[in-house]
Amino acid sequence: MTKIALSAAGIHTWTSKLGNQPMQGQPVSANTFPSSLDTVLFSGKTATAAVAKTDNWGLTAQDRAFQAQARDYAQTIALPRAAKNDKEMQFDIRAVQELGSRGFLGVAVPKKNGGMGLGYLQTVLLLEQIAQADPSMAISLNAHNLAVSLMEKFCNDDQKKKFLKPLASGQGLAGFGMTEEKVGSDVANIETTATRDGKHFVINGGKRLITNANIAKTFVLLASTKPGEKARGITTFLVDANAPGFTRGEIKDKVGIRGADWGTLKFHQVRVPEENIIGSENDGFKNAMYALNCGRVLVGAVCLGIAQGAFDRALAYARKRVQFEKPLIEHQAVLHQLARMEADITQCRQYVYHVAKLRDQGADFSHEAAIAKLQASEMATRVTQQAQLLLGGNGILKEFEVERYVRDALAMPIIEGATNIQLNIIGKGLQKRSQSERSTS
Ligand SMILES: Cc1cc2nc3c(=O)[nH]c(=O)nc-3n(C[C@H](O)[C@H](O)[C@H](O)COP(=O)(O)OP(=O)(O)OC[C@H]3O[C@@H](n4cnc5c(N)ncnc54)[C@H](O)[C@@H]3O)c2cc1C
């Protein structure tokens, strides 16, 4: 039986500098995919008995093969560009074509609609790997997937053919327009309006903090079609980026996620045909909540990648850096610090994968998605800060890269609903459960 050693044979090699000494680190991560197994899968040979039907993470050989493809792109193409994109605060537009040609813009979309026909677990694996290299690119993909998930679930066949298929097959990115100047968490109170005019709607208003604002081809937009009716008066629309009266702007000088395009959307008398309503008029709030649930699972994946990226660098550093005549990792306090980080990431990974599988099974996953997002975002914040501490003064230097993960982690407790909102959702679930327990007792 061929043995596949889950050893330090990670696919990527991190090179950095420690003082004047060039350092070659080979980070070992719990989800590192061994190159030997990689070869088995990609050579087309049947994986041997050493590859169990599913591994410790519940991943099949096919999942692992997909994960390896994602990792290959992330480490060989995305990682070398990530620091520059962060520094120059730009989204690398080449990524759209590169991701698209690999099928990565439609992972969970059925093949008939232009996608790969896989599931959310695989989308999570993709975003986790991309975020390990470049969290900004992963956040771009997250926004795209959020909009695409909504389209896949609620669009009719004609809309799927016209709007979803080009996106899922890699011809462009999608954006999700919800947040406004005066309205963030309180989505039901959005002020952008869509007023019926015969067979069209006329949209006026604005959105801000929108990922992919300047690069997306199509937007899923939330607008109020019955002002004053709050959630019962919101409709979701498909809006083409080139619609007359629709203008977009950049947001400058971000602290984190600097390599993603983030901006504003302005609508001045934008006419959208009624065929572009997703689902039914005034029934868009639930569509948006579904999309946010999907997005929360994916933000969980991004958090795993961010934490793993920082952890790998801290581990490599602790092996190499000598203080008090031994490597940092041989100081028990440091080892315990690393052990806590490893435990933190591992626990979250299990849960995020679990919630992705719930979504793939068609189960209600809203409560679990809020838990996954809450925990993973807090975990990423903790782990990145611990990693930075472990590098001492070098943790403040850009060339050691950990500081980029720390800054990118800052956005995670806010995106897709801030921490208090996740707690509200989880709390409501608890209240519902105790009410139903009371009524049956
Ligand atoms: C990286 C990133 C990408 C994003 N991409 C998009 C995108 O593509 N599309 C989009 O539409 N939006 C996007 N957003 C915006 C995001 O959805 C909002 O920032 C988020 O919903 C919070 O809204 P807000 O910033 O207006 O904060 P507010 O709603 O003003 O909240 C401020 C604070 O008050 C707390 N708070 C608010 N209400 C309550 C309450 N009822 N109880 C207790 N505490 C409360 C919040 O927890 C938060 O800490 C993105 C944000 C980030 C950081």
PDBQT file of the ligand as one rigid body, heavy atoms in Angstrom, charges set to zero:
ROOT
HETATM    1  C1  LIG A 501     -14.751  44.437   3.473  1.00  0.00    +0.000 C 
HETATM    2  C2  LIG A 501     -16.212  44.803   3.377  1.00  0.00    +0.000 A 
HETATM    3  C3  LIG A 501     -16.902  44.529   2.202  1.00  0.00    +0.000 A 
HETATM    4  C4  LIG A 501     -18.252  44.897   2.085  1.00  0.00    +0.000 A 
HETATM    5  N1  LIG A 501     -18.911  44.630   0.916  1.00  0.00    +0.000 NA
HETATM    6  C5  LIG A 501     -20.214  44.975   0.787  1.00  0.00    +0.000 A 
HETATM    7  C6  LIG A 501     -20.932  44.701  -0.439  1.00  0.00    +0.000 A 
HETATM    8  O1  LIG A 501     -20.387  44.138  -1.387  1.00  0.00    +0.000 OA
HETATM    9  N2  LIG A 501     -22.241  45.093  -0.506  1.00  0.00    +0.000 N 
HETATM   10  C7  LIG A 501     -22.881  45.717   0.512  1.00  0.00    +0.000 A 
HETATM   11  O2  LIG A 501     -24.063  46.031   0.366  1.00  0.00    +0.000 OA
HETATM   12  N3  LIG A 501     -22.229  46.011   1.682  1.00  0.00    +0.000 NA
HETATM   13  C8  LIG A 501     -20.920  45.650   1.841  1.00  0.00    +0.000 A 
HETATM   14  N4  LIG A 501     -20.243  45.935   3.005  1.00  0.00    +0.000 N 
HETATM   15  C9  LIG A 501     -20.921  46.719   4.039  1.00  0.00    +0.000 C 
HETATM   16  C10 LIG A 501     -21.352  45.876   5.230  1.00  0.00    +0.000 C 
HETATM   17  O3  LIG A 501     -22.419  45.041   4.860  1.00  0.00    +0.000 OA
HETATM   18  C11 LIG A 501     -21.727  46.856   6.363  1.00  0.00    +0.000 C 
HETATM   19  O4  LIG A 501     -20.549  47.552   6.744  1.00  0.00    +0.000 OA
HETATM   20  C12 LIG A 501     -22.310  46.140   7.557  1.00  0.00    +0.000 C 
HETATM   21  O5  LIG A 501     -23.552  45.590   7.245  1.00  0.00    +0.000 OA
HETATM   22  C13 LIG A 501     -22.474  47.089   8.752  1.00  0.00    +0.000 C 
HETATM   23  O6  LIG A 501     -23.144  48.249   8.386  1.00  0.00    +0.000 OA
HETATM   24  P1  LIG A 501     -22.504  49.674   8.786  1.00  0.00    +0.000 P 
HETATM   25  O7  LIG A 501     -21.092  49.680   8.378  1.00  0.00    +0.000 OA
HETATM   26  O8  LIG A 501     -23.375  50.725   8.224  1.00  0.00    +0.000 OA
HETATM   27  O9  LIG A 501     -22.547  49.709  10.362  1.00  0.00    +0.000 OA
HETATM   28  P2  LIG A 501     -23.811  50.104  11.288  1.00  0.00    +0.000 P 
HETATM   29  O10 LIG A 501     -25.024  49.370  10.874  1.00  0.00    +0.000 OA
HETATM   30  O11 LIG A 501     -23.897  51.557  11.399  1.00  0.00    +0.000 OA
HETATM   31  O12 LIG A 501     -23.325  49.483  12.679  1.00  0.00    +0.000 OA
HETATM   32  C14 LIG A 501     -22.300  50.100  13.452  1.00  0.00    +0.000 C 
HETATM   33  C15 LIG A 501     -22.130  49.290  14.728  1.00  0.00    +0.000 C 
HETATM   34  O13 LIG A 501     -23.335  49.257  15.462  1.00  0.00    +0.000 OA
HETATM   35  C16 LIG A 501     -23.711  47.923  15.753  1.00  0.00    +0.000 C 
HETATM   36  N5  LIG A 501     -25.162  47.784  15.640  1.00  0.00    +0.000 N 
HETATM   37  C17 LIG A 501     -25.962  48.177  14.621  1.00  0.00    +0.000 A 
HETATM   38  N6  LIG A 501     -27.230  47.814  14.856  1.00  0.00    +0.000 NA
HETATM   39  C18 LIG A 501     -27.247  47.179  16.045  1.00  0.00    +0.000 A 
HETATM   40  C19 LIG A 501     -28.255  46.552  16.833  1.00  0.00    +0.000 A 
HETATM   41  N7  LIG A 501     -29.533  46.487  16.432  1.00  0.00    +0.000 N 
HETATM   42  N8  LIG A 501     -27.895  45.983  18.026  1.00  0.00    +0.000 NA
HETATM   43  C20 LIG A 501     -26.605  46.020  18.424  1.00  0.00    +0.000 A 
HETATM   44  N9  LIG A 501     -25.613  46.576  17.727  1.00  0.00    +0.000 NA
HETATM   45  C21 LIG A 501     -25.920  47.151  16.545  1.00  0.00    +0.000 A 
HETATM   46  C22 LIG A 501     -23.001  47.056  14.723  1.00  0.00    +0.000 C 
HETATM   47  O14 LIG A 501     -22.747  45.760  15.242  1.00  0.00    +0.000 OA
HETATM   48  C23 LIG A 501     -21.734  47.834  14.466  1.00  0.00    +0.000 C 
HETATM   49  O15 LIG A 501     -20.745  47.414  15.362  1.00  0.00    +0.000 OA
HETATM   50  C24 LIG A 501     -18.915  45.550   3.153  1.00  0.00    +0.000 A 
HETATM   51  C25 LIG A 501     -18.211  45.803   4.343  1.00  0.00    +0.000 A 
HETATM   52  C26 LIG A 501     -16.888  45.442   4.459  1.00  0.00    +0.000 A 
HETATM   53  C27 LIG A 501     -16.158  45.735   5.745  1.00  0.00    +0.000 C 
ENDROOT
TORSDOF 0
